[in-house]
């Protein structure tokens, strides 16, 4: 297989590996929440897609670095390859693939940060709920869930953790409900499996 085809395969598999994290950022830019959850089903296949990317690009580098065929005078048969067959192009593809594969680790920087909101509200209306969430595996997932929660009115504070698989949300119950918060999380493609009211 040619370097160009191997590189193309590497690009496709590396992008596919991070689609679950790329689409929420694209949705944020486009202002469309429906796009965000479209590729969440790819998440379980991510390790395999990363493996394909590494294997394909590794083989491409092996082909590129192995001793080249020579003619009768000992000169390399293809001394001046086209750009798409060159080491420079393969290096650029490898760099792009690395950026795509590592995207979940820096996706959070594309989302706005939220501090605790100070608003005039009746203390009796303030509630805290802990949501158990299935499907979050990276810091970018936290940022996406937090962003969707903060779109709701009456959200005072939220702490989302992919490590603990949960979100703790402080909110004004006169302005939003646990059902609304659960719906916002589920709209991201992750799944709220249970919730518990907590004392302040």
N, C-alpha and C positions, 0 to 999 in steps of 0.2 A: 504494500500500500504506500502511496506517495506521501511525502511530508505534508503537502497541502491538505490531503484528505484526513490524515491523522490529526492535524491541527484543527480542522473544522469539527471533527468528532470531539476533540478535547474542549473546544469552545462551547459546543452544544451541551455536553454533559456537565460542564462546570456551571453554566448558567442554570440548567435544569436543577442542579443540586441545591441552588440557593433561591429558586423561584418563590418558595414559601416565605422568604424574608424580603425578596426584592419587590414583589407585588404590593405589599402594604406601603412601602415607600413611594412606589409609583401612584398608588391610590391616594396617598397623602398629597402628592404634588397635583394630581388630577382632580382631587376633591371628590372622589367616588369610592364610597365604602364597599360597594358590591364587588369591586375588583379585588379587594384585599383578601377575601376568603377563597377566591377561585382556585388557588393552587395549594391550599393547605394540605390536600391529600397527598402531595408529593413528599412531604416531610419524612414519612417512614422509609422512603427509598433513598434519602440523602446519602447515607454511608455507601450504598452501592454505586451511586452516581459519582461520588468522590473517588471511589476505587477505580471506576472505568476511566475517569479523567487522568488519574495518576498512571494507570497502566498504558493508556494510549499515548500520552505525552512522553512517558518513559521509553516506550518503544520507538517513538519518533526521534528522541534524542540518541537512542542506541544506533538507529540507522544513520543519523547525521554524523555521529562521532566515530563510527567504525571505519577502518581503513577503506579508502575509496578504490574502486576498480581503476586499473591503469591500462594504457594501450601498449603497443610493442616497444615504444621508446621510453616507457616508464612514466609518462605524463598522466595526470589524473584525467579520466574521461570527461568529467563535467566540472571544469575548473570555475566556470562562471555561471552558477545556477540562477534561475529567475528568482526574484525577490520572495515569492511564495514558497520556494524550495530552499531558501537560505536559512542559516543559523540565526540571523538577526530576526527574521520573521518568527521562527520557532521560539526564540527568546521572548518576543513580544506576546505571543500566544500564551506561553507558560506564565508570564507575569499577569496577564489578564485572567487566566484560569485561577491563579493563586488569589487574586483580589476577589473573584467571584466566590470561591470556596470559603474564604474568610469573611464574606459579607455579613453573616449573622453576628459576628463579634463587634462590628462597628456600625450596624444598622441603626442602633439607638441614637446615634448622633444626628440623624435626619429628623428625629421627632422633637417637638418642643418639650422643655422641662416644665414641670408643674410644682409650685410650692404650695404650702398649706394656704387655703383661702380664708381670709377673715371677713365674715359677713354678719350682718345683723340678723339673728335668727333666734327663735325661742329654744331654750335649752331642752325643753321636753320634746322638740321635734328632731333633735340630733340622734342619729343611730349609727352604729358601727356594725358592719357585716363582713364576715370572712367567707370568701368564695374559694372552693377547691376547684382548680382548673386543670383540665387534661390537655396535653399537647404542646405546652411551652417547653422549649429546650435551649433557648439562647437568650442573651440580654436584649436582643432586638424584639423578641416576643413580649418582654416586659413593657418596652416602650410603646409597642403597638396597642397592647391592652390598656395601658394607662391613658393613652391618647383617646381611645374610644370612650372610656369611662368619663373622662373630663369634658366630653362633648355634651354630657347631660347637665341639666340645671340642678343646682343644689349640691353639687359635689364639693365637699370641704377639703378632703384629703384622700389620697389613695397610695398604697404601697403595694407594688406588684413584684412577686419573686418567682422566677422560673425554677430556682433551686427548691423552694418550698412548695412549688406548684399551687400558689394561692395569690389572692389579692385581698387586702384589708382596706375597706372603703368606709370613710366617715362621710355622712351625707345628711342633708335636711330632708326628712321624710315627708314634709309638706310640699316639696318641690319635685321629688323623684322617688321611685320605689325600688325595692330589691328586684322586682321583675324587670324593670327598665335596665338596671345595672347588669343583670344576668343576660338580657337580650343584647346589650352593647358588647359584652364579652363574646357571646356566641356568634355575633355577626363577624368577628375577626376570623372565624374558622376554628378557634379553640373551643373547648366545651366545659361549661360549668357543670360539675357533677354533684355538688352539694353546697349548701350555705349555712352559716351559723351566725346568729346575732350575738354580739359581744358587748360587755359592759365598758363604758368609757373609762 
